[in-house]
Amino acid sequence: MQTQVMGILNVTPDSFSDGGKFASFDNALKQVEQMISDGADIIDIGGESTRPGAVDVSEKDELSRVIPLLKAIKAKFDIKVSIDTSKAEVMSQAIANGADIINDVRALQNEGCLAVLASSDVPVCLMHMQGLPRTMQDSPQYEDIIEDIKQFFIERIKVCEQAGIKRERIIIDPGFGFGKTVEQNYQLLAQLHQFDDLGLPLLSGTSRKSMIGNLLQRNVDERLAGSLTTAIIAAQNNASIIRVHDVKETVDALKVLAVTAKYQG
């Protein structure tokens, strides 16, 4: 399977990477058009920041940010749209308005989320996070990071199946930066292929994150090289979807990887 590129569209005033740049409706639509032109396979819309220390957003505010934009994108473009949310009502309205994927950093653990997905046939991405956004970077600890995260997924997949969500609808995301140290993030990246035995598509999201900034001592707008390198490593370790801010550059990098991979082994 060819690695798909998921373009990030944060429609929040406090996103860590683009700080409200696409919070306006018109700017957001222009960015969608640009990402599609650059080769994005999926657009991922987020109406609530999940950066470390982020404050909660009300259901009303999140709906007002996400749903009108989703409707406009589905009306104007032929592109898959993912909605990045942990709220059952946002999930429900998103699905009703044509969302193709639900992307949940809390892995359907919030009230009502399992039932919403069970009553639909939309794929869902379950992400691993240790703790909550406000506290997740306060000395995260694991006995064995790969096995601990894998066990989390095994348990959540079982819960999903018991709720009526078929296994083939599930995507998994190990949650880079969500309750992991810099060292843990890079171990996770290097060993992503160890999740292969779960037999599910894997989403990798490292773009512009602090794991890159802290290693390279680069500000958010200087992390392109690091982001591309982590994207390539993830693809080499069998990630099915790469979630990125820099769509054009990532698409180019993956094309080079795909061509050279034909001549290996």
C-alpha positions as CSV (number, residue, x, y, z in Angstrom):
1,M,0.0,0.0,0.0
2,Q,1.3,3.5,-0.9
3,T,1.8,5.7,2.1
4,Q,-0.9,8.4,2.3
5,V,-0.3,12.0,3.3
6,M,-2.7,13.6,5.7
7,G,-2.5,17.4,5.7
8,I,-3.1,19.1,9.0
9,L,-5.6,22.0,9.2
10,N,-5.7,23.5,12.7
11,V,-8.6,25.9,13.0
12,T,-7.7,26.9,16.5
13,P,-6.2,30.2,17.7
14,D,-3.6,28.5,19.9
15,S,-2.2,25.7,17.7
16,F,1.5,25.1,18.5
17,S,2.6,25.2,14.9
18,D,0.6,27.8,13.0
19,G,-0.9,29.9,15.9
20,G,-4.3,30.8,14.5
21,K,-3.1,31.2,10.9
22,F,-6.0,29.2,9.5
23,A,-8.7,30.1,12.2
24,S,-10.5,32.3,9.6
25,F,-12.9,30.4,7.3
26,D,-11.5,31.8,4.0
27,N,-7.9,31.2,5.0
28,A,-8.7,27.6,6.0
29,L,-10.4,26.9,2.6
30,K,-7.4,28.4,0.8
31,Q,-5.1,26.1,2.7
32,V,-7.2,23.1,1.9
33,E,-7.0,23.9,-1.8
34,Q,-3.3,24.4,-1.5
35,M,-2.8,21.1,0.3
36,I,-4.9,19.2,-2.3
37,S,-2.8,20.8,-5.1
38,D,0.3,19.7,-3.2
39,G,-0.8,16.1,-3.2
40,A,-2.6,15.5,0.1
41,D,-4.7,12.3,0.3
42,I,-6.6,13.3,3.4
43,I,-7.3,16.7,5.2
44,D,-7.4,16.5,9.0
45,I,-9.4,19.3,10.7
46,G,-8.8,20.1,14.3
47,G,-10.9,22.5,16.3
48,E,-9.2,22.0,19.7
49,S,-5.5,22.2,20.4
50,T,-3.9,19.2,22.0
51,R,-0.5,20.6,22.5
52,P,1.1,20.2,25.9
53,G,-0.6,22.6,28.4
54,A,-3.6,23.2,26.1
55,V,-6.8,24.3,27.7
56,D,-10.2,22.6,26.9
57,V,-12.5,24.0,24.3
58,S,-16.3,23.9,24.7
59,E,-18.4,21.7,22.5
60,K,-20.2,24.7,21.1
61,D,-16.9,26.4,20.1
62,E,-15.5,23.3,18.6
63,L,-18.6,22.6,16.5
64,S,-18.7,26.2,15.3
65,R,-15.1,25.9,14.1
66,V,-15.2,22.5,12.5
67,I,-18.7,21.7,11.0
68,P,-19.2,24.7,8.7
69,L,-15.7,24.1,7.3
70,L,-16.3,20.4,6.9
71,K,-19.5,21.2,4.9
72,A,-17.7,23.6,2.7
73,I,-14.8,21.3,1.9
74,K,-17.1,18.4,1.1
75,A,-19.1,20.7,-1.2
76,K,-16.1,22.1,-3.0
77,F,-13.5,19.4,-3.1
78,D,-13.2,15.7,-3.8
79,I,-11.0,14.8,-0.8
80,K,-11.2,12.6,2.2
81,V,-11.7,14.6,5.4
82,S,-10.7,13.5,8.9
83,I,-12.1,15.2,12.0
84,D,-9.7,15.4,14.9
85,T,-11.9,15.4,18.0
86,S,-12.6,13.6,21.3
87,K,-16.2,14.8,21.8
88,A,-19.1,12.5,21.0
89,E,-21.4,15.3,19.7
90,V,-18.7,16.7,17.4
91,M,-18.1,13.2,16.1
92,S,-21.8,12.7,15.5
93,Q,-22.3,15.9,13.6
94,A,-19.1,15.4,11.6
95,I,-20.2,12.0,10.5
96,A,-23.6,13.3,9.6
97,N,-21.9,15.9,7.4
98,G,-19.7,13.6,5.5
99,A,-16.5,13.1,7.6
100,D,-14.5,10.2,6.2
101,I,-12.4,9.4,9.3
102,I,-12.7,10.3,13.0
103,N,-9.2,10.9,14.6
104,D,-9.4,10.7,18.4
105,V,-6.4,11.4,20.6
106,R,-8.3,9.8,23.5
107,A,-9.1,6.6,21.6
108,L,-12.9,6.8,22.1
109,Q,-12.5,6.8,25.9
110,N,-14.7,9.8,26.4
111,E,-18.4,9.4,27.2
112,G,-20.6,8.5,24.3
113,C,-17.8,8.2,21.7
114,L,-17.9,4.4,21.3
115,A,-21.7,4.5,20.7
116,V,-21.4,7.2,18.0
117,L,-18.8,5.3,16.0
118,A,-20.6,2.0,16.5
119,S,-23.7,3.5,14.9
120,S,-21.7,4.5,11.8
121,D,-19.4,2.8,9.3
122,V,-16.7,5.5,9.4
123,P,-13.1,4.5,10.1
124,V,-11.6,5.7,13.4
125,C,-8.0,6.4,14.4
126,L,-7.2,5.5,18.0
127,M,-4.2,7.4,19.4
128,H,-2.2,6.5,22.5
129,M,-1.6,9.2,25.1
130,Q,-0.2,8.8,28.5
131,G,-2.1,11.3,30.8
132,L,-3.9,14.4,29.5
133,P,-2.6,17.3,27.3
134,R,-2.1,19.6,30.4
135,T,0.0,17.0,32.2
136,M,1.2,14.4,29.7
137,Q,4.8,15.7,29.6
138,D,5.3,15.5,33.4
139,S,7.9,12.7,33.5
140,P,6.2,10.0,31.4
141,Q,7.3,6.5,32.3
142,Y,7.0,3.1,30.7
143,E,8.2,-0.4,31.5
144,D,8.6,-1.1,27.8
145,I,7.3,1.6,25.6
146,I,6.5,-0.6,22.6
147,E,4.8,-3.3,24.6
148,D,3.0,-0.9,26.8
149,I,1.5,1.0,23.8
150,K,0.8,-2.2,22.0
151,Q,-1.1,-3.5,25.1
152,F,-3.1,-0.3,25.2
153,F,-4.1,-0.8,21.6
154,I,-5.1,-4.5,22.1
155,E,-7.4,-3.4,25.0
156,R,-8.9,-0.5,23.1
157,I,-9.5,-2.6,20.0
158,K,-11.2,-5.2,22.1
159,V,-13.5,-2.6,23.6
160,C,-14.3,-1.2,20.2
161,E,-15.1,-4.6,18.8
162,Q,-17.4,-5.3,21.8
163,A,-19.2,-2.0,21.1
164,G,-19.8,-3.0,17.5
165,I,-16.9,-1.3,15.8
166,K,-15.3,-3.8,13.3
167,R,-11.6,-4.2,13.5
168,E,-11.1,-3.4,9.8
169,R,-12.4,0.2,10.5
170,I,-9.6,0.9,13.0
171,I,-6.3,2.8,12.5
172,I,-3.7,3.1,15.2
173,D,-1.5,6.1,16.1
174,P,1.2,5.6,18.8
175,G,1.0,9.3,19.7
176,F,4.3,10.9,19.2
177,G,4.8,13.7,21.8
178,F,1.7,12.6,23.8
179,G,3.3,11.6,27.1
180,K,6.7,10.6,25.8
181,T,10.2,11.9,26.4
182,V,12.4,12.9,23.4
183,E,14.3,9.5,23.8
184,Q,11.1,7.6,24.0
185,N,9.7,9.3,20.8
186,Y,12.8,8.3,18.8
187,Q,12.7,4.7,20.1
188,L,9.1,4.6,19.1
189,L,9.9,5.9,15.6
190,A,12.8,3.5,15.1
191,Q,10.6,0.5,16.1
192,L,7.3,1.4,14.5
193,H,7.4,-1.8,12.5
194,Q,6.8,-3.7,15.8
195,F,3.1,-2.7,15.6
196,D,2.8,-4.6,12.3
197,D,1.6,-7.8,14.1
198,L,-1.6,-5.9,15.1
199,G,-2.5,-6.0,11.4
200,L,-3.9,-2.5,11.3
201,P,-3.0,0.7,9.4
202,L,-0.6,2.9,11.3
203,L,-0.7,6.7,11.4
204,S,2.5,8.6,12.3
205,G,2.4,12.2,13.3
206,T,5.8,13.8,14.1
207,S,5.5,17.0,12.0
208,R,7.2,20.0,13.6
209,K,6.8,18.5,17.1
210,S,9.1,19.3,20.0
211,M,10.8,15.9,19.6
212,I,12.4,17.5,16.6
213,G,12.8,21.0,18.1
214,N,14.4,19.7,21.3
215,L,16.8,17.5,19.4
216,L,17.9,20.0,16.8
217,Q,17.4,23.2,18.9
218,R,15.1,24.6,16.1
219,N,12.1,26.8,16.4
220,V,8.8,25.5,15.0
221,D,9.3,27.2,11.6
222,E,12.8,25.7,11.3
223,R,11.8,22.0,11.6
224,L,11.1,21.0,8.0
225,A,14.3,18.9,7.6
226,G,13.6,17.1,10.8
227,S,10.0,16.6,9.9
228,L,10.8,15.1,6.5
229,T,13.4,12.8,8.0
230,T,11.0,11.4,10.6
231,A,8.3,11.0,7.8
232,I,10.7,8.9,5.7
233,I,11.7,6.8,8.7
234,A,8.0,6.2,9.6
235,A,7.2,5.2,6.0
236,Q,10.2,2.8,6.0
237,N,8.8,1.3,9.1
238,N,5.4,0.6,7.4
239,A,3.3,3.6,8.4
240,S,0.3,3.8,6.2
241,I,-0.5,7.5,6.8
242,I,1.9,10.3,7.6
243,R,0.2,13.3,9.2
244,V,2.0,16.6,8.3
245,H,1.9,20.3,8.0
246,D,4.3,20.5,5.0
247,V,2.3,18.4,2.4
248,K,4.2,19.3,-0.8
249,E,7.7,18.5,0.6
250,T,6.5,15.3,2.3
251,V,4.8,14.1,-0.9
252,D,8.1,14.8,-2.8
253,A,10.2,12.9,-0.2
254,L,7.8,9.9,-0.3
255,K,8.0,9.8,-4.1
256,V,11.8,9.5,-4.0
257,L,11.5,6.8,-1.3
258,A,9.0,4.8,-3.4
259,V,11.1,4.9,-6.5
260,T,14.3,3.8,-4.7
261,A,12.4,1.1,-2.7
262,K,11.7,-0.7,-6.0
263,Y,15.4,-1.4,-6.4
264,Q,16.1,-2.6,-2.9
265,G,16.3,-6.3,-1.9
